[in-house]
Every structure is written in C-alpha cells, then in structure tokens.
Amino acid sequence: MQKLAQVMLIVVLAMVGVAGSRWYRYVSNTTSPYDEVGITLNTLMPPPLRKWGCDRLHATFGNVLPPHGCAVADGRQWM
C-alpha cells in the first residue's frame, strides 16, 4: 500500500510540474496571448498567480484585447 501511495505522489507531482511549466511558457511567450491551453491553465490558477501571469501577458501584448481570464467585466480592458 505504501508503494502505491509513493507512485501516486510521483504521478501527481509530475502532472503539477508539466502543467506549471506549460502555464509559465504561455505567460512568458512572445507569439500570441490566445493559446487555448494557456488560457485554460491561467484561469485555473489562484488569483495572485493569475494576476502575475496577466501582468506578464499585458507587458508583452498590451495593445491587443486581453484573453479570457485577464479581462475586466467589459472584456476590453486588462485586469
């Protein structure tokens, strides 16, 4: 039973690592802020991390409409 718990822990940590690195690549990219997987991961982040990610995207793509999760209520302004 302990071996199963260790394997499950390794699998969970690997999934968190892969998702975290994919999210970081999205917020630090320079090609497009409209990557569907990146937007989904960003909206799932806790508010402080999502705000940081949106700030990074805004610094790079400030002259375009913000992606879902980075916009205020009207959908045209960055958060």
N, C-alpha and C positions, 0 to 999 in steps of 0.2 A: 504494500500500500504506500509506503514511503517513496519507493521508486516511481510510482505513478504520479505522486504529488510533485516530485522533482521534474519529471518530464513535462507536466502541465505548466509548471512555473517557467521552465525554459521556453516553452511554446508561447506563453503569454508575453514574456519579456521580448521575445523575437518579434512578435506582432506589434508590440508597442514601439520597438526600435524601428521597424520598417515604416510604420505609419508616421512616426515622428520625423524620420528623415525625409519622407515623401512630402510632408507638410512644410518642412523647412526649405526644401528645394522649390516648392511652389511660392512661398513668400519672398524668397530671395532671387527669383528668376527675373530675366530681363526681356522675355519674349511676349508674354500675354498674361493678363490677370484673370482670364476667363477659362482656365483649365477646370473642367468639371470635377475631377477627383480632388484637386487642390481646394476648390471652393467648398466641397463637402467636408473635407478634413478641417478646414478653417472654421466652418460653422459649428463643428463638434468640439472645438477647443474651449477650455474655460475662458471666461471673459477677459482676464488680463492677457493671456496668450493670443486670443483672437484680436484684441486691440493692438498688440505689438505687431502681429502679422499684417493687419490692415494698415498700420502706420508704415511698415516697410513697403507694402504694395503702393501706397499713396505717394511715397517718396519717389518711387520708380515710375509710376503711371498716373501721376496727379492730374493730367489733362484729359483723362477718359472717364466714362461713367464707372462707378465702383461696382465690383462684383457683389453678388448676393452675400450677405453677412458682413459687409463692410459699409453698407449704406445706411443712412438715417431714414426716417419714415417716408420721405418723398422719393427715395430711390435714386436721387441725382446728386446728393452731397455725400462726401466721405464722412465716416464717423470720427 
